[in-house]
């Protein structure tokens, strides 16, 4: 009000994305709407921030919106070479099936991050050392 008297106009439009808390407390529950999975996908695929989030249906009020979001994320992960098992379906993530969510997360981690965390040469050396200690070689 006071700024308009001075000839200044202030406007701000808050998007639903701006209100999202990206912390994970309970993996099965927090990932069921696809929003946090979308952000994780953006980070791992090095996509521009909000490029995938803009395609989501927000706010996720209905089950149909959640299914759309999770399906979109799974398709994006597959396009980037993440091997998603055929038995991992969007409705299972939306329904918070913990074993399926953990399977999905393991697929993502093993495909995108494991090579950064583990040195293949060091693993081979460890296997050789264990075999030698057991007398298998």
N, C-alpha and C positions, 0 to 999 in steps of 0.2 A: 504494500500500500504506500509506504513512505517512499520507496524507490520509484514508483510510478509517477509520483509528483515531480520527481527530478528528471523524468523522461527515460528512466531505465526500465526495461522489461525483463523479468526473471521467470524462466519456465524450466520445469524439470518433469520428465515423465519416467516413472518408476516401472520397470518391467518385472514380470513374475520371476525371472532369473535372478534379479537383484536381491530377492528375499530368500534365496536358497542357502542353507547352511551345508557346506560341503564336508562336514565331519561325519565319520562313520562310527556309530556306537554299536549297533547290532547289524552285522553284515546282511543277513537275510531280509530284515525289515527295511533297512536303509537303501538297499539296491532295488527293491521291488518296483519302483516307479520308473526306473531307467535313467533318471536324471544324473545320479552320481556315476553310473556306468558310462553315460555319455561323456561326462567330464574326464573320467579315467581314460576313455578311448581317445579323446582329443589330446591328452597329455602323452599317451604312449605312441600315438601315430604322428605326433608333432604337428597336428593340424592347428590352424589358427584358433585362438580362444573364441569360444561361443559359436564356432562354425557348425558344429553338430547340435549344440544346445538350441540354436535358433530353429532347427527343424522339429524339435520336440513339441508335443502338445502340452502346454502349461497353462494354468496349474493342473496337475494331475488329480482330477476329482473322481473320474470313473475308471472302472476296470478296463474299458476299451481304450482309453487314453494311455494307460500304463502298458497294455499289450502292444500298442503302436510304438511307444517309445522304446521298449525293450527289444522289439523286433527290429527296429531301425538300428539300434546299437549292435545287435548280433550280426546283422547284414554288413554293417560297416567294419566290424572286426574281421569277418570272413573276407571282405574285399582287401583287407590289409594283410592277409596271410595267416591270421590266427586260426589254428585248426580247432573249430568248435565241433564237439561230438554231435552226431545227428539226433541223439536222444535228449539234447538240451534244447528245450522249446521255451518260447517267451512266457507262456502261461505258467510254467514251473517256477520261473524267476518271480513273476508277479504273485504267485501263491506262496512264496517264501520257502520253497523246498530247499532246506539247508544243504543237503548232499549235492543237489544240482548247482546251487550257487557256488559252493566250494569247488565243484568240478569246473565250472566256468572260470572262476578266479585262477585255478591251477593252470588251465589252458592258456589264459592270458599271460600269467607270470612266466610259464615255461617257454612260451613263444616269444615274448617281448623282453623279458628282463633276466632270465636265468643265465644267458651267456654273459651278461654284464656282472653278475654276482659270483659266478663260479668259473674258475680257470680249468679248462678241459685237461690241460697238461698236468696240473696239480692233482686232479682226480685220478688220472691214469697212474701217476706216481704213487698215490695213496693205495690204489688197488694192487699195484705191483708189490709195494711194501707189505701189505697185509697177506698177500699170497706167499711171499717169501717167509714171513713170520710163521705161517701155518705149515710151511713145508710143501706147498702145492706146486712149486716150481723147482 
